[in-house]
Amino acid sequence: MALDPRNLDPTTWLISGGRPVDAGAPLNHPIVPASTFEHGGDRIYSRSDATEGWEALEAVVGGLEQAEALVFGSGMAAVSAVFDLVPVGGHVVIPDDCYHGVAETAEQGVATGRFTMTKLPMDATSEWVAAQETADLVWAESPTNPLLTVADLEAICDAPRRHECLLVVDNTFATALRQQPLALGADVCMQSTTKFIGGHSDLLGGVLTTRNPDLLAALRTRRARLGASPGALEVFLMLRGIRTMAMRLDRAEENAGALAEHLRSHAAVSHVRYPGFGAVISFDLADGAMADRCCAALQIIRHATSLGGVESMIERRGRYAGQAHLPAGLLRMSVGCEAAADLWADLRQALDG
């Protein structure tokens, strides 16, 4: 009998869901490095027909949110599939602080005359509510990247919106273990599986979830047409990673809370942002030069982009184009699963220096 995620704790489902059930089957779906299949079965070509690995991962992610899931070759592939739904001449609303790939996608659409755009502060709830009366795509993100502004998702998702308006929430930082936008009323939830789902900084991937069958079909068509299919190895790694996501997130979140308190007491740190959940912190030093010196002095914490891995990572976000709205000395840190005492010792010696 197949497991029903509604009857299980989410942490149990992440470990047990989507596994082979036949007698003598392997516990994990093997990698299927095939691009095409013999005619006469359910699969024809792997760009459009999901392999067993895809189906298993989509079952786990979808079951966690009581929805249907579609896995993509990267987070940006998933983003692009959603933006492709916007009609020519439509209107898009995004946060004024969000993942730079989303902002660049929206800005490119404006530059080519495909649609118009409004940027709103993620905590301006009344403006997000009003936007859904006229927009074609409302793209929310909470917490935002990297200022970690937390939206009132309950109010935003519960607000009335016109039939044509699509409400999407980027849930990468929180994951479905900390908040579930679809349950609040969002149309689509997006996550970069590169981050907490994969958890080991060794793959690119994205996933969309929805409870709307028509949206699911439209997004599946775009995945195939845009060539946004995931690779067999990447799906295998995503599925392996999601098995330990709950434990990794718990440990990283505990570490993040402890480090946020330590950082607030250090004289070199002028401001600390941590929403009280998740594993991402951002904090400000005096200027960009000091922030760069701090990154260079770290030994355990890796000076690298991305987040959600077992290892802690840090970088100055202002080093990238399009990040002029950020304080010059802002550092975004993805807290990993190392011992909290070792992480603080590493940070303290870098800050002291």
C-alpha positions as CSV (number, residue, x, y, z in Angstrom):
1,M,0.0,0.0,0.0
2,A,1.4,3.4,-1.0
3,L,2.2,5.8,1.8
4,D,-0.1,8.9,2.3
5,P,1.8,12.0,3.3
6,R,-1.3,13.3,5.0
7,N,-1.0,10.6,7.6
8,L,2.7,11.1,8.3
9,D,4.9,13.7,10.0
10,P,6.7,15.7,7.3
11,T,10.1,14.5,8.5
12,T,9.0,10.9,8.1
13,W,7.6,11.6,4.6
14,L,10.9,13.2,3.5
15,I,12.7,10.0,4.3
16,S,10.0,7.4,3.3
17,G,8.1,9.0,0.4
18,G,8.8,8.2,-3.3
19,R,10.7,5.0,-2.7
20,P,10.3,1.8,-4.9
21,V,7.7,-0.6,-3.3
22,D,8.1,-3.8,-5.4
23,A,9.5,-6.8,-3.7
24,G,13.3,-7.0,-4.4
25,A,13.4,-3.4,-5.6
26,P,16.3,-1.2,-4.5
27,L,15.6,1.2,-1.7
28,N,16.6,4.1,-3.9
29,H,15.6,4.7,-7.5
30,P,18.7,4.1,-9.6
31,I,20.1,6.7,-12.1
32,V,18.6,6.2,-15.5
33,P,21.0,7.7,-18.1
34,A,18.6,7.5,-21.0
35,S,17.4,10.1,-23.5
36,T,15.0,7.9,-25.3
37,F,12.9,4.8,-24.8
38,E,11.6,1.9,-26.8
39,H,8.1,2.6,-28.2
40,G,5.1,0.8,-26.7
41,G,5.6,2.0,-23.1
42,D,4.7,5.1,-21.1
43,R,7.9,7.0,-21.9
44,I,9.2,8.2,-25.2
45,Y,11.8,10.9,-24.8
46,S,13.3,12.2,-21.5
47,R,13.0,15.9,-22.3
48,S,9.3,15.6,-21.8
49,D,8.6,12.2,-20.2
50,A,9.7,12.0,-16.6
51,T,12.0,9.2,-15.6
52,E,11.4,7.2,-12.4
53,G,13.8,9.5,-10.6
54,W,11.9,12.6,-11.6
55,E,8.6,11.0,-10.5
56,A,10.0,10.0,-7.1
57,L,11.3,13.5,-6.4
58,E,8.1,15.1,-7.5
59,A,6.1,12.7,-5.3
60,V,8.2,13.7,-2.3
61,V,8.1,17.4,-2.8
62,G,4.4,17.4,-3.9
63,G,3.4,15.2,-1.0
64,L,5.0,17.6,1.5
65,E,2.7,20.4,0.2
66,Q,-0.3,18.3,-0.8
67,A,0.2,19.4,-4.3
68,E,1.7,18.4,-7.7
69,A,5.4,19.1,-8.3
70,L,7.5,19.7,-11.4
71,V,11.3,19.4,-11.2
72,F,13.5,21.6,-13.5
73,G,17.1,21.7,-14.5
74,S,17.8,24.8,-12.4
75,G,16.0,27.3,-10.2
76,M,16.2,29.9,-13.1
77,A,14.6,27.3,-15.4
78,A,11.7,27.1,-13.1
79,V,11.5,30.9,-12.8
80,S,11.6,31.3,-16.6
81,A,8.8,28.8,-17.1
82,V,6.6,30.9,-14.8
83,F,7.5,34.2,-16.4
84,D,6.7,32.6,-19.8
85,L,3.1,32.5,-18.7
86,V,2.9,36.3,-18.6
87,P,1.0,37.6,-21.6
88,V,2.5,40.2,-23.9
89,G,1.6,43.6,-22.6
90,G,1.0,42.2,-19.1
91,H,2.1,43.6,-15.8
92,V,4.5,41.9,-13.3
93,V,5.0,42.8,-9.6
94,I,8.2,41.7,-7.8
95,P,9.9,42.6,-4.5
96,D,12.4,45.5,-4.4
97,D,14.7,43.1,-2.7
98,C,14.7,39.6,-4.2
99,Y,16.9,37.0,-5.8
100,H,18.9,38.9,-8.5
101,G,18.0,36.3,-11.2
102,V,14.3,37.0,-10.8
103,A,15.0,40.8,-10.9
104,E,17.1,40.4,-14.0
105,T,14.4,38.3,-15.7
106,A,11.8,40.9,-15.0
107,E,14.0,43.8,-16.1
108,Q,14.8,42.0,-19.3
109,G,11.0,41.6,-20.0
110,V,10.6,45.3,-19.5
111,A,13.6,46.2,-21.6
112,T,12.2,44.1,-24.6
113,G,8.7,45.6,-24.2
114,R,7.2,42.3,-23.3
115,F,5.5,43.5,-20.1
116,T,5.6,46.3,-17.5
117,M,6.8,46.0,-13.9
118,T,6.4,47.4,-10.4
119,K,8.7,46.8,-7.5
120,L,7.3,46.8,-4.0
121,P,8.8,46.5,-0.5
122,M,7.9,43.0,0.7
123,D,6.6,44.3,4.0
124,A,4.2,46.8,2.3
125,T,1.3,44.4,2.7
126,S,-1.5,46.7,1.6
127,E,0.3,47.4,-1.7
128,W,0.8,43.7,-2.4
129,V,-2.9,43.1,-1.7
130,A,-3.9,45.9,-4.1
131,A,-1.5,44.8,-6.8
132,Q,-3.4,41.5,-7.3
133,E,-6.4,43.4,-8.6
134,T,-4.5,44.5,-11.8
135,A,-1.3,42.5,-12.2
136,D,-0.8,39.4,-14.4
137,L,2.0,38.0,-12.2
138,V,2.7,38.8,-8.6
139,W,6.0,37.3,-7.5
140,A,6.5,37.3,-3.8
141,E,9.6,36.2,-1.8
142,S,9.7,35.7,1.9
143,P,12.2,36.0,3.5
144,T,13.7,38.2,0.9
145,N,17.3,37.8,-0.5
146,P,19.4,39.1,1.2
147,L,17.7,41.7,3.4
148,L,15.5,38.9,4.9
149,T,12.3,40.9,5.0
150,V,9.4,38.7,6.1
151,A,6.1,39.2,4.3
152,D,2.6,38.8,5.7
153,L,2.0,35.9,3.4
154,E,-1.3,35.0,5.0
155,A,-2.7,38.4,4.2
156,I,-1.2,38.5,0.7
157,C,-2.3,35.0,-0.2
158,D,-5.7,35.4,1.2
159,A,-6.4,38.6,-0.7
160,P,-8.9,38.6,-3.6
161,R,-7.2,38.8,-7.0
162,R,-8.5,39.0,-10.5
163,H,-8.9,35.7,-12.5
164,E,-5.9,36.4,-14.7
165,C,-3.5,37.2,-11.8
166,L,-1.0,34.5,-10.9
167,L,0.4,34.6,-7.4
168,V,3.8,32.9,-7.0
169,V,5.9,32.6,-3.8
170,D,9.6,31.9,-3.8
171,N,9.9,29.7,-0.8
172,T,13.6,28.8,-1.1
173,F,14.8,30.3,2.1
174,A,12.0,29.0,4.3
175,T,11.3,25.7,2.6
176,A,8.0,23.8,2.9
177,L,9.2,22.7,6.4
178,R,8.8,26.3,7.7
179,Q,6.0,27.7,5.6
180,Q,3.5,26.5,3.0
181,P,2.3,29.2,0.7
182,L,0.0,26.9,-1.3
183,A,-2.0,26.1,1.9
184,L,-2.4,29.9,2.4
185,G,-3.8,30.4,-1.1
186,A,-0.8,31.0,-3.5
187,D,-1.1,29.6,-7.0
188,V,2.5,28.4,-7.4
189,C,5.3,27.8,-5.0
190,M,8.9,27.9,-6.2
191,Q,12.1,26.5,-4.7
192,S,15.7,26.3,-5.9
193,T,16.6,22.7,-5.2
194,T,20.2,23.7,-5.5
195,K,19.8,25.0,-2.0
196,F,18.3,23.2,1.0
197,I,16.7,20.4,-0.9
198,G,20.0,19.3,-2.5
199,G,21.9,20.4,0.6
200,H,25.5,19.6,-0.6
201,S,26.4,22.3,-3.1
202,D,26.8,19.8,-5.9
203,L,23.9,20.3,-8.2
204,L,21.6,22.8,-10.0
205,G,17.8,22.3,-9.9
206,G,14.5,23.9,-9.2
207,V,10.9,22.8,-8.5
208,L,7.5,24.3,-8.8
209,T,4.4,23.1,-6.9
210,T,0.8,23.9,-7.6
211,R,-2.7,22.6,-6.7
212,N,-4.1,23.9,-10.0
213,P,-4.3,21.2,-12.7
214,D,-4.4,23.7,-15.6
215,L,-1.3,25.5,-14.3
216,L,0.4,22.2,-13.8
217,A,-0.2,21.3,-17.5
218,A,0.9,24.7,-18.7
219,L,4.1,24.6,-16.7
220,R,4.8,21.0,-17.8
221,T,4.5,22.1,-21.4
222,R,6.9,24.9,-20.9
223,R,9.4,22.7,-19.2
224,A,9.5,20.5,-22.3
225,R,9.4,23.4,-24.8
226,L,12.1,25.5,-23.0
227,G,14.3,22.4,-22.6
228,A,14.3,22.9,-18.8
229,S,14.4,19.2,-18.0
230,P,16.7,18.1,-15.1
231,G,19.6,15.6,-15.6
232,A,19.4,12.1,-14.3
233,L,22.4,12.4,-12.0
234,E,21.1,15.8,-10.6
235,V,17.7,14.3,-9.8
236,F,19.3,11.4,-8.1
237,L,21.3,13.8,-5.9
238,M,18.2,16.0,-5.2
239,L,16.3,12.9,-4.0
240,R,19.3,11.8,-1.9
241,G,19.6,15.3,-0.4
242,I,15.9,15.8,0.5
243,R,16.0,12.7,2.7
244,T,18.1,14.6,5.2
245,M,16.7,18.1,4.7
246,A,14.7,18.2,7.9
247,M,17.7,17.2,10.1
248,R,20.1,19.6,8.2
249,L,17.7,22.5,8.5
250,D,17.1,21.9,12.2
251,R,20.8,21.9,12.9
252,A,21.6,24.9,10.7
253,E,18.7,26.9,12.1
254,E,19.9,26.2,15.7
255,N,23.3,27.4,14.7
256,A,21.9,30.5,12.9
257,G,20.0,31.6,16.0
258,A,23.1,31.3,18.2
259,L,25.3,33.1,15.7
260,A,22.8,36.0,15.3
261,E,23.0,36.6,19.0
262,H,26.8,36.6,19.0
263,L,26.9,38.9,16.1
264,R,24.6,41.4,17.7
265,S,27.1,41.8,20.5
266,H,30.2,42.4,18.4
267,A,31.4,46.0,18.1
268,A,32.3,45.6,14.4
269,V,28.7,44.7,13.4
270,S,26.3,47.5,13.0
271,H,23.1,45.6,12.1
272,V,22.0,41.9,12.1
273,R,19.1,40.5,10.2
274,Y,17.7,37.2,11.2
275,P,13.9,36.4,11.0
276,G,14.0,33.8,13.7
277,F,13.7,30.8,11.4
278,G,15.7,29.4,8.6
279,A,19.5,29.3,8.2
280,V,20.4,32.6,6.5
281,I,21.7,35.6,8.3
282,S,22.8,39.0,6.9
283,F,24.8,41.5,8.8
284,D,26.5,44.9,8.1
285,L,30.0,45.9,8.6
286,A,31.3,49.5,8.2
287,D,32.0,49.3,4.5
288,G,32.7,47.0,1.6
289,A,36.5,46.9,2.2
290,M,36.0,45.7,5.8
291,A,33.5,43.1,4.6
292,D,35.9,41.8,2.0
293,R,38.7,41.6,4.6
294,C,36.4,39.6,6.9
295,C,35.6,37.1,4.2
296,A,39.2,36.7,3.4
297,A,40.2,36.0,7.0
298,L,37.7,33.1,7.5
299,Q,39.0,29.6,7.7
300,I,36.0,27.3,8.3
301,I,33.3,29.4,6.7
302,R,33.6,29.2,3.0
303,H,33.8,32.4,0.9
304,A,31.4,31.4,-1.8
305,T,28.0,32.2,-3.2
306,S,24.8,30.1,-2.8
307,L,23.3,28.8,0.4
308,G,21.5,25.8,1.9
309,G,24.5,23.5,2.0
310,V,25.9,21.5,4.9
311,E,28.9,23.9,4.9
312,S,28.6,27.5,6.0
313,M,29.1,30.1,3.3
314,I,29.4,33.9,3.3
315,E,29.8,36.6,0.7
316,R,29.4,40.4,0.3
317,R,26.3,40.7,-1.8
318,G,27.1,44.2,-3.0
319,R,29.9,42.8,-5.2
320,Y,27.3,41.9,-7.8
321,A,25.7,44.2,-10.4
322,G,22.2,45.2,-9.7
323,Q,22.6,45.2,-5.9
324,A,22.9,49.0,-5.4
325,H,20.0,48.9,-2.9
326,L,22.2,47.0,-0.4
327,P,24.5,48.4,2.2
328,A,28.0,48.3,0.9
329,G,29.2,46.2,3.9
330,L,26.4,43.7,4.0
331,L,27.4,40.1,4.3
332,R,25.0,37.2,3.7
333,M,25.8,34.1,5.5
334,S,24.3,30.7,4.9
335,V,24.8,28.8,8.2
336,G,25.6,25.2,7.9
337,C,25.8,22.2,10.2
338,E,29.2,22.6,11.7
339,A,29.6,23.0,15.5
340,A,28.2,26.5,16.5
341,A,31.2,27.1,18.7
342,D,33.6,26.6,15.9
343,L,31.6,28.8,13.5
344,W,31.5,31.7,16.1
345,A,35.2,31.3,16.8
346,D,36.0,31.6,13.1
347,L,33.7,34.6,12.7
348,R,35.0,36.3,15.8
349,Q,38.7,36.1,14.8
350,A,37.8,37.5,11.4
351,L,35.8,40.3,12.9
352,D,38.4,41.1,15.5
353,G,41.0,41.3,12.8
